[in-house]
Amino acid sequence: MAQRSEITVDESAARACMAALRRALPPDTLLTDPDTLRTYECDALSAYRRLPLAVALPHDREQVRTILRITREHGVPVVPRGAGTGLSGGALPHPRGVLLSLARLNRILAIDPRNRTARVEPGVRNLAVSEAARPYGLHYAPDPSSQVACTIGGNIAENAGGVHCLKYGLTVHNVLRIEALTADGETLVAGGGGLDGPGYDLAAVLTGSEGLLAVVVEATVRLLPLPQCARVLLAAFERVEDAAAAVAAVIAGGIVPAGLEMMDNAAVRAAEDFVHAGYPTDAAAILLCELDGTEAEVEAGIARVRALLAEHGATEVRLARDEAERERFWKGRKAAFPAVGRLSPDYYCMDGTIPRREIGRVLTRIAELAREHGLPVVNVLHAGDGNLHPLILYDANRPGELERTERLGHRILEACIEAGGTVTGEHGVGVEKLDPMCRQFDEATLRQFHALREAFDPRRLLNPGKAVPTLARCAEHRAMHVRGGRLPFPELERF
């Protein structure tokens, strides 16, 4: 297969597309004022920004279909967007394209307590699903730290996880059925209402595809019973390596916690100052280990985990005294990112995944790289499944510091690859990890990725320039890597 380069858009075609959209859509559906467009210039990876040609805010799927058909007719790209909480630039606009916001498709269509499912539109907030299901004793398990704001459509695009994904799985494990529109505006249904469906597992293909294959307009998600009992242990360690070893020991012991999170000292102090969760600020690292199930299961699990933590050097193991303290422990962890934002003018949140046995070694390597680049790094981990979130602190107002931060971030992802891991766990590739993708995957594999994409969207109009690097870019990247440089992102405003 001869791989195509990314698309370009003729200015006259762009103008004709805008005129057709204005004729076909209600006046409040299309935004073109430059000041208004600034609201949509980036997602939560705010280091990279650019303005779209326009922002479309459809009210229903038929308007989404209209937008896709008009943009396809004129060869104008479309970038789908949820709540904009993504951290890899997946919703970064195309300068000659339409940013398609699904925020107004925000209805919970049905809760089916007997089948334990919910039908929702893509703009429904993650937390809103659990809030609607709670009266039936049910909840939606994936719980990203941004769950108060992030949407189900965005969660599907990035295959989002959360602090409880160790036991209950990522988005891909909790979505049963997806209705989406292709770049042509045709309806695509993947999956079914049960635990399995006929044919290829296209729902899994769409989940994590970062908007390159189709635009999600409805999803059926799995609901789970609220656990009868949930208790959380907080363990403090004098050495990060001991905390990492304890993580591996818990999993090796056959225990599957609902959540097993790790924070280093810098993250602990930041979260404690921000939330007052009751964390021990003198610890080199802490673990939060939540067990849920029946009372008997939880009590037995707590005894086993306590023993393992103590055996691996925990200086303190504290059981949350009540539900309020349990919630404070988790509030501190979920507020870690905004808490770290108080330490520095800017931070760059990385996302890589490694085998659990490598956590201690990779964290040591990250500390070495941080010293080498002269930049502080704060570490927060979904430790139970080896998902790292190093946060690099920097000041974009200092000339060259963003570039130094990018180099450090890429070195961290290289360390993840070398440890047998991958460049992303739940944040996606977006524009941020295009070059690390060139390091992780060979040309034959990348060709297969592009072939899959073209099977859904032959003209590459959906979210071009994201998730999968072109073969030409990878060739340039390898040559640049030999010279010790780094490829820039094209047409980006950098802050």
C-alpha positions in Angstrom: 0.0 0.0 0.0 1.4 3.4 -1.0 0.8 5.6 2.0 -0.7 9.0 1.4 0.6 12.1 2.9 -1.7 14.1 5.2 -4.3 16.2 3.4 -4.2 19.8 2.3 -7.2 22.0 1.8 -7.7 24.5 -1.0 -8.8 28.0 0.3 -11.7 28.2 -2.2 -12.9 24.8 -1.1 -12.8 25.9 2.5 -14.8 29.0 1.7 -17.4 26.9 -0.2 -17.7 24.5 2.7 -18.3 27.3 5.2 -21.0 28.7 2.9 -22.7 25.3 2.6 -22.6 24.8 6.4 -24.2 28.2 7.0 -27.0 27.3 4.7 -27.6 23.9 6.2 -27.3 24.6 9.9 -29.1 26.8 12.5 -27.3 30.0 13.2 -26.1 29.0 16.7 -24.5 25.8 15.4 -21.5 27.3 13.6 -18.9 29.5 15.2 -16.4 31.5 13.2 -15.5 34.6 15.2 -11.7 34.4 15.9 -12.2 35.5 19.6 -14.8 32.7 20.1 -12.6 30.2 18.4 -9.8 30.8 20.9 -11.9 28.8 23.4 -11.3 25.7 21.2 -7.7 26.3 20.2 -6.4 23.4 22.3 -7.3 20.6 24.7 -5.7 20.1 28.1 -2.3 19.8 26.4 -2.2 23.6 26.2 1.4 23.8 25.1 0.2 23.4 21.5 -2.5 25.6 20.1 -4.1 26.6 16.8 -7.4 28.0 15.6 -9.8 25.9 13.5 -11.6 27.3 10.4 -14.8 27.0 12.4 -16.4 25.2 15.3 -19.6 23.2 14.8 -21.9 22.6 17.7 -24.7 20.3 16.5 -27.8 19.6 18.5 -28.4 16.0 17.3 -27.0 13.3 15.2 -28.7 14.4 12.0 -26.9 17.7 12.2 -23.7 15.7 12.8 -24.5 13.8 9.6 -25.1 17.0 7.7 -21.7 18.4 8.8 -19.8 15.3 7.9 -21.4 15.1 4.4 -20.8 18.7 3.6 -17.2 18.6 4.8 -16.6 15.4 2.8 -18.0 17.0 -0.3 -15.5 19.8 -0.1 -12.6 17.8 1.2 -12.4 19.7 4.5 -11.1 17.8 7.6 -13.1 17.3 10.8 -11.7 17.1 14.3 -14.1 15.5 16.8 -14.0 17.0 20.3 -15.6 16.0 23.7 -15.0 18.1 26.7 -11.4 19.0 25.8 -9.9 17.3 28.8 -7.5 15.1 26.7 -3.8 15.4 27.5 -2.2 14.5 24.2 -3.5 17.0 21.7 -6.1 14.7 20.2 -8.6 17.5 19.9 -6.1 20.0 18.5 -7.9 21.8 15.6 -6.9 21.6 12.0 -6.2 25.1 10.7 -8.2 24.4 7.5 -10.8 22.2 9.2 -14.0 22.1 11.3 -13.8 21.3 15.0 -16.8 19.2 15.7 -17.9 19.6 19.3 -20.3 16.9 20.6 -21.0 18.8 23.8 -24.7 19.3 23.0 -25.4 15.6 22.5 -25.6 15.2 26.2 -28.7 13.1 27.0 -28.8 9.9 29.0 -31.3 8.0 26.7 -32.1 5.0 29.0 -31.0 3.2 32.1 -31.8 -0.5 32.0 -31.3 -1.8 35.6 -32.3 -5.4 34.7 -29.7 -5.7 32.0 -27.3 -3.3 33.8 -26.7 -1.0 30.9 -27.1 2.7 30.0 -27.6 4.2 26.6 -26.0 7.6 26.4 -25.0 10.3 23.9 -21.3 11.1 23.5 -21.5 14.4 25.4 -22.7 12.9 28.6 -20.2 13.4 31.5 -18.6 10.3 32.8 -19.7 11.0 36.4 -23.3 11.7 35.3 -23.7 8.1 34.2 -23.0 6.8 37.8 -25.2 9.6 39.3 -28.1 8.4 37.1 -27.5 4.8 37.9 -27.0 5.2 41.6 -30.8 4.9 42.5 -30.7 1.4 41.0 -27.6 0.4 43.1 -25.4 0.6 40.0 -22.5 2.6 38.7 -20.2 3.1 35.7 -16.8 1.8 36.7 -14.2 3.8 34.5 -13.4 6.9 36.6 -10.7 9.1 35.1 -9.4 11.9 37.3 -11.4 14.4 35.1 -14.6 12.4 35.5 -16.6 15.4 36.6 -16.0 17.0 33.2 -14.8 14.4 30.7 -17.4 12.8 28.4 -18.2 9.3 27.3 -17.5 10.1 23.7 -14.0 11.4 24.6 -13.5 8.4 26.9 -14.2 6.1 24.0 -11.9 8.0 21.7 -9.0 7.7 24.1 -9.9 4.5 25.8 -9.8 6.3 29.2 -9.1 4.4 32.4 -9.1 5.7 36.0 -8.1 4.7 39.5 -10.4 1.7 39.5 -9.5 0.3 36.1 -7.2 -2.3 37.6 -10.2 -4.4 38.7 -13.0 -3.1 36.5 -11.2 -2.4 33.2 -10.7 0.5 30.8 -13.4 2.0 28.7 -13.0 -0.7 26.1 -14.0 -3.3 28.7 -17.2 -1.4 29.7 -18.7 -0.3 26.4 -21.0 -2.9 24.8 -22.3 -1.1 21.7 -21.3 2.0 19.7 -23.3 3.9 17.1 -21.1 6.1 15.0 -21.1 8.1 11.8 -18.4 7.5 9.2 -16.7 10.4 7.4 -19.3 9.9 4.7 -22.1 10.4 7.3 -23.2 6.8 7.1 -24.3 5.0 10.3 -22.0 2.3 11.7 -23.2 0.0 14.5 -20.6 -2.0 16.4 -21.2 -4.4 19.2 -24.5 -5.3 20.8 -26.6 -5.1 24.0 -25.1 -8.2 25.6 -21.6 -9.3 26.6 -20.7 -10.4 23.1 -21.9 -9.6 19.6 -21.7 -11.2 16.2 -18.9 -10.5 13.7 -15.6 -8.7 14.3 -15.2 -6.7 17.5 -15.5 -3.3 15.8 -16.5 -1.6 19.1 -13.0 -2.5 20.4 -11.5 -1.1 17.2 -13.3 2.2 17.6 -12.4 2.5 21.3 -9.1 4.2 21.5 -9.1 5.2 17.8 -8.9 8.9 18.7 -11.5 10.0 16.2 -9.7 8.8 13.2 -12.2 6.2 12.2 -15.7 7.5 12.9 -17.7 10.0 15.1 -19.5 8.4 18.1 -23.1 9.5 18.4 -24.4 6.9 20.9 -23.0 4.3 23.3 -24.4 1.5 25.4 -22.2 1.1 28.5 -22.1 -1.6 31.1 -23.2 -0.8 34.6 -22.0 -2.7 37.7 -23.5 -3.1 41.1 -22.2 -0.8 43.8 -19.9 -2.8 46.0 -21.4 -3.8 49.4 -18.2 -2.7 51.1 -15.1 -0.7 50.0 -12.1 0.0 52.3 -8.9 1.8 51.4 -5.4 1.3 53.0 -2.8 4.0 52.9 0.8 2.8 53.1 3.9 5.0 53.5 7.4 4.1 52.5 10.9 5.5 53.0 12.0 4.4 49.6 10.2 4.6 46.3 11.8 1.2 45.3 10.1 -0.4 48.3 6.7 1.0 47.3 7.2 -0.3 43.8 8.2 -3.8 45.1 5.1 -3.8 47.3 2.9 -3.2 44.3 4.3 -6.2 42.5 3.9 -8.3 45.7 0.2 -7.5 46.1 -0.6 -8.5 42.5 1.7 -11.6 42.7 -0.2 -12.6 45.8 -3.3 -13.1 43.7 -5.0 -10.0 45.1 -6.9 -7.8 42.6 -7.6 -4.5 44.3 -10.3 -2.1 43.0 -7.5 0.5 42.9 -3.8 0.5 43.6 -2.3 3.9 43.2 1.2 5.4 44.0 2.4 8.9 44.5 6.0 10.1 45.2 6.9 12.6 47.8 6.5 15.7 45.6 3.0 14.5 44.6 2.1 13.7 48.2 3.1 17.1 49.5 1.3 18.9 46.6 -1.9 17.0 47.1 -1.8 17.4 50.9 -1.3 21.2 50.7 -4.2 21.4 48.2 -6.8 18.9 49.6 -5.7 18.1 53.2 -6.3 14.5 52.7 -4.3 13.4 55.7 -1.3 12.1 53.7 2.1 11.6 55.5 4.2 14.3 53.9 7.5 12.9 55.0 7.0 9.6 53.1 9.2 9.0 50.0 6.1 7.4 48.4 2.6 6.3 49.4 0.3 3.6 48.1 -3.5 3.7 48.1 -4.9 0.2 48.0 -8.7 -0.1 47.8 -10.4 -3.5 48.3 -14.1 -3.9 47.6 -16.7 -6.7 47.7 -18.6 -8.4 50.5 -17.6 -7.5 54.1 -16.0 -10.9 54.5 -13.9 -10.6 51.3 -12.8 -7.1 52.2 -11.7 -8.0 55.7 -9.7 -11.0 54.6 -8.1 -9.0 51.8 -7.1 -6.2 54.2 -5.3 -8.6 56.4 -3.4 -10.1 53.5 -2.5 -6.7 52.0 -1.4 -5.3 55.4 1.0 -8.2 55.8 2.5 -7.8 52.3 2.9 -4.0 52.7 4.7 -4.5 56.0 6.9 -7.3 54.6 8.0 -4.9 51.8 9.1 -2.0 54.1 6.0 0.0 54.7 6.7 2.3 57.7 3.0 3.0 58.3 -0.2 1.2 57.1 -3.4 3.1 57.8 -6.9 1.9 57.2 -9.5 4.7 56.4 -11.6 5.0 59.5 -14.8 5.7 57.8 -16.3 6.6 54.4 -15.4 10.3 54.8 -11.7 9.5 55.2 -11.8 7.0 52.3 -13.2 9.7 50.1 -10.5 12.2 51.3 -7.8 9.7 50.4 -9.2 9.4 46.9 -9.9 13.1 46.6 -6.2 13.8 47.2 -5.2 11.3 44.5 -7.7 12.6 42.0 -6.7 16.2 42.7 -3.0 15.4 42.2 -2.8 17.0 38.7 -4.4 20.4 39.7 -2.4 20.3 42.9 0.9 20.0 41.0 -0.3 22.9 38.9 0.2 25.1 41.9 3.9 24.3 42.0 5.0 25.6 38.7 3.8 28.0 35.9 3.4 25.0 33.6 3.6 21.2 33.7 3.7 18.6 31.0 1.8 15.4 31.9 3.3 12.2 30.4 1.6 8.9 30.1 3.4 5.6 29.6 2.8 2.0 30.7 5.4 -0.6 31.8 5.4 -4.1 33.4 4.8 -3.7 37.1 8.1 -5.4 37.9 9.9 -2.5 36.2 8.3 0.3 38.2 11.2 0.9 40.6 13.8 0.8 37.9 11.9 3.1 35.5 11.3 5.6 38.3 15.0 5.6 39.1 15.7 6.3 35.4 13.2 9.1 35.4 15.0 10.7 38.3 18.3 10.4 36.4 16.8 12.0 33.3 15.2 14.8 35.3 18.6 15.7 36.8 20.2 15.5 33.4 17.7 17.9 31.9 17.5 20.2 34.9 13.7 19.9 35.3 11.7 18.6 38.3 9.4 15.6 37.8 6.5 14.7 40.0 5.3 11.1 39.7 1.7 9.8 40.0 1.0 6.2 39.0 -1.9 3.8 38.4 0.7 1.4 39.9 -1.5 -1.7 39.8 -1.4 -1.8 36.0 2.0 -0.1 35.5 0.6 3.2 34.1 2.9 6.1 34.8 2.0 9.7 34.9 5.3 11.7 35.3 4.5 15.4 35.4 7.4 17.6 34.2 7.5 21.1 35.8 8.6 23.9 33.6 8.0 27.6 32.7 7.0 28.2 29.1 8.0 31.8 29.4 11.7 30.9 29.6 13.1 30.6 26.1 13.9 27.0 25.2 12.4 25.4 28.3 9.4 23.9 26.5 11.7 22.3 24.0 13.9 20.9 26.9 10.7 19.6 28.5 9.7 17.8 25.3 13.1 16.2 25.0 12.8 15.0 28.6 9.3 13.7 28.0 10.4 11.7 25.0 13.4 10.2 26.9 10.9 9.1 29.6 8.8 7.4 26.9 11.9 5.8 25.4 12.6 4.4 28.9 9.1 2.9 29.0 9.7 1.2 25.6 13.0 -0.1 26.7 11.4 -1.6 29.8 9.0 -3.6 27.6 6.2 -1.1 27.9 4.3 1.3 25.6 4.1 5.0 25.0 0.6 5.5 26.3 -1.8 3.9 28.8 -4.9 6.0 28.6 -4.1 9.5 27.3 -3.7 8.5 23.7 -1.1 9.5 21.1 -2.7 12.7 19.6 0.1 14.9 18.3 2.3 14.5 21.5 3.5 11.0 20.9 3.9 10.8 17.1 7.7 10.5 17.3 7.7 8.0 20.2 5.3 5.9 18.0 8.1 5.8 15.4 10.4 4.3 18.1 7.9 1.7 19.3 6.5 0.4 16.0 8.3 -0.8 12.8 7.3 0.3 9.3 5.2 -2.9 8.6 3.1 -2.3 11.7 2.6 1.3 10.9 1.5 0.4 7.4 -1.2 -1.9 9.0 -2.4 1.0 11.2 -2.8 3.2 8.1 -4.5 0.4 6.1 -7.1 0.1 8.9 -7.6 3.8 9.0 -8.2 4.0 5.2 -10.7 1.1 5.4 -12.9 3.5 7.5 -11.9 6.9 6.0 -10.1 6.6 2.7 -9.7 10.3 2.3 -8.3 10.8 5.8 -10.7 13.6 6.7 -11.2 12.6 10.3 -8.7 14.1 12.7 -5.7 14.1 10.2 -2.2 14.3 11.6 -3.0 12.5 14.8 -2.3 9.2 16.5 -0.4 7.4 13.8 2.7 9.1 12.3 3.2 9.0 8.5 6.1 6.8 7.3 7.8 9.9 6.0 7.7 11.5 9.4 9.2 8.4 11.0 12.0 8.4 8.4 12.7 12.1 9.3 12.4 11.3 13.0 15.0 8.6 12.8 17.4 10.8 10.9 16.8 13.7 13.3 17.3 11.4 16.3 20.8 10.4 15.0 21.6 14.2 14.9 20.2 14.7 18.4 17.3 17.0 17.4 13.5 16.7 17.3 10.9 17.3 14.7 8.5 20.2 15.3 4.8 19.9 15.0 3.7 21.7 11.8 1.5 24.9 11.9 1.4 25.1 15.7 1.4 28.1 17.9 3.7 27.2 20.8 3.3 28.6 24.3 
